[in-house]
Amino acid sequence: MAKSKDSDNKINEKQINVARTQYNRLVENYNASIKHFPGSYIAEKNDLHPRVYFNSDVGEQ
């Protein structure tokens, strides 16, 4: 059963990695869009600020 648990953990880690990559791409696009007109104008009027990338040191080696 230990192998099954290890396999499940690897699958979960891969899913988390994919989700983190997708999130960071969206953040990158969002941050870029609010730096240039017209996004910068809209961001200023709606009090929108750059988002922080998701970084995790846990499990990364």
VEXVO-812214 format. One record per residue (C-alpha): chain; y, z, x; residue in one letter. Coordinates in steps of 0.05 Angstrom, whole numbers, m for minus. Example, Ala and Ser with C-alpha at 12.3 -4.5 7.8 and 13.67 -1.06 7.14 Angstrom:
2
<r><unit>A</unit><Y>m90</Y><Z>156</Z><X>246</X><code>A</code></r>
<r><unit>A</unit><Y>m21</Y><Z>143</Z><X>273</X><code>S</code></r>
END
This chain:
61
<r><unit>A</unit><Y>0</Y><Z>0</Z><X>0</X><code>M</code></r>
<r><unit>A</unit><Y>47</Y><Z>11</Z><X>58</X><code>A</code></r>
<r><unit>A</unit><Y>49</Y><Z>m64</Z><X>71</X><code>K</code></r>
<r><unit>A</unit><Y>70</Y><Z>m77</Z><X>0</X><code>S</code></r>
<r><unit>A</unit><Y>127</Y><Z>m27</Z><X>7</X><code>K</code></r>
<r><unit>A</unit><Y>149</Y><Z>m60</Z><X>73</X><code>D</code></r>
<r><unit>A</unit><Y>147</Y><Z>m128</Z><X>39</X><code>S</code></r>
<r><unit>A</unit><Y>189</Y><Z>m102</Z><X>m19</X><code>D</code></r>
<r><unit>A</unit><Y>239</Y><Z>m72</Z><X>29</X><code>N</code></r>
<r><unit>A</unit><Y>246</Y><Z>m138</Z><X>67</X><code>K</code></r>
<r><unit>A</unit><Y>257</Y><Z>m175</Z><X>2</X><code>I</code></r>
<r><unit>A</unit><Y>309</Y><Z>m124</Z><X>m20</X><code>N</code></r>
<r><unit>A</unit><Y>344</Y><Z>m129</Z><X>47</X><code>E</code></r>
<r><unit>A</unit><Y>346</Y><Z>m205</Z><X>41</X><code>K</code></r>
<r><unit>A</unit><Y>375</Y><Z>m200</Z><X>m30</X><code>Q</code></r>
<r><unit>A</unit><Y>428</Y><Z>m152</Z><X>m6</X><code>I</code></r>
<r><unit>A</unit><Y>445</Y><Z>m197</Z><X>52</X><code>N</code></r>
<r><unit>A</unit><Y>452</Y><Z>m257</Z><X>6</X><code>V</code></r>
<r><unit>A</unit><Y>495</Y><Z>m218</Z><X>m43</X><code>A</code></r>
<r><unit>A</unit><Y>539</Y><Z>m192</Z><X>14</X><code>R</code></r>
<r><unit>A</unit><Y>548</Y><Z>m262</Z><X>42</X><code>T</code></r>
<r><unit>A</unit><Y>567</Y><Z>m289</Z><X>m27</X><code>Q</code></r>
<r><unit>A</unit><Y>616</Y><Z>m232</Z><X>m39</X><code>Y</code></r>
<r><unit>A</unit><Y>649</Y><Z>m241</Z><X>29</X><code>N</code></r>
<r><unit>A</unit><Y>657</Y><Z>m316</Z><X>16</X><code>R</code></r>
<r><unit>A</unit><Y>691</Y><Z>m301</Z><X>m50</X><code>L</code></r>
<r><unit>A</unit><Y>736</Y><Z>m250</Z><X>m17</X><code>V</code></r>
<r><unit>A</unit><Y>754</Y><Z>m300</Z><X>37</X><code>E</code></r>
<r><unit>A</unit><Y>772</Y><Z>m353</Z><X>m15</X><code>N</code></r>
<r><unit>A</unit><Y>811</Y><Z>m303</Z><X>m57</X><code>Y</code></r>
<r><unit>A</unit><Y>850</Y><Z>m277</Z><X>3</X><code>N</code></r>
<r><unit>A</unit><Y>867</Y><Z>m348</Z><X>26</X><code>A</code></r>
<r><unit>A</unit><Y>889</Y><Z>m367</Z><X>m44</X><code>S</code></r>
<r><unit>A</unit><Y>940</Y><Z>m310</Z><X>m50</X><code>I</code></r>
<r><unit>A</unit><Y>971</Y><Z>m327</Z><X>17</X><code>K</code></r>
<r><unit>A</unit><Y>998</Y><Z>m395</Z><X>m4</X><code>H</code></r>
<r><unit>A</unit><Y>1041</Y><Z>m420</Z><X>m61</X><code>F</code></r>
<r><unit>A</unit><Y>1029</Y><Z>m419</Z><X>m120</X><code>P</code></r>
<r><unit>A</unit><Y>976</Y><Z>m365</Z><X>m110</X><code>G</code></r>
<r><unit>A</unit><Y>1024</Y><Z>m322</Z><X>m70</X><code>S</code></r>
<r><unit>A</unit><Y>1075</Y><Z>m325</Z><X>m127</X><code>Y</code></r>
<r><unit>A</unit><Y>1023</Y><Z>m306</Z><X>m179</X><code>I</code></r>
<r><unit>A</unit><Y>995</Y><Z>m250</Z><X>m134</X><code>A</code></r>
<r><unit>A</unit><Y>1065</Y><Z>m221</Z><X>m124</X><code>E</code></r>
<r><unit>A</unit><Y>1082</Y><Z>m222</Z><X>m198</X><code>K</code></r>
<r><unit>A</unit><Y>1015</Y><Z>m190</Z><X>m217</X><code>N</code></r>
<r><unit>A</unit><Y>1012</Y><Z>m139</Z><X>m159</X><code>D</code></r>
<r><unit>A</unit><Y>950</Y><Z>m171</Z><X>m130</X><code>L</code></r>
<r><unit>A</unit><Y>930</Y><Z>m153</Z><X>m59</X><code>H</code></r>
<r><unit>A</unit><Y>880</Y><Z>m179</Z><X>m8</X><code>P</code></r>
<r><unit>A</unit><Y>810</Y><Z>m152</Z><X>m16</X><code>R</code></r>
<r><unit>A</unit><Y>768</Y><Z>m120</Z><X>39</X><code>V</code></r>
<r><unit>A</unit><Y>704</Y><Z>m152</Z><X>64</X><code>Y</code></r>
<r><unit>A</unit><Y>639</Y><Z>m116</Z><X>53</X><code>F</code></r>
<r><unit>A</unit><Y>612</Y><Z>m92</Z><X>120</X><code>N</code></r>
<r><unit>A</unit><Y>551</Y><Z>m49</Z><X>129</X><code>S</code></r>
<r><unit>A</unit><Y>523</Y><Z>m21</Z><X>193</X><code>D</code></r>
<r><unit>A</unit><Y>462</Y><Z>9</Z><X>159</X><code>V</code></r>
<r><unit>A</unit><Y>400</Y><Z>m32</Z><X>172</X><code>G</code></r>
<r><unit>A</unit><Y>435</Y><Z>m84</Z><X>215</X><code>E</code></r>
<r><unit>A</unit><Y>406</Y><Z>m93</Z><X>283</X><code>Q</code></r>
END
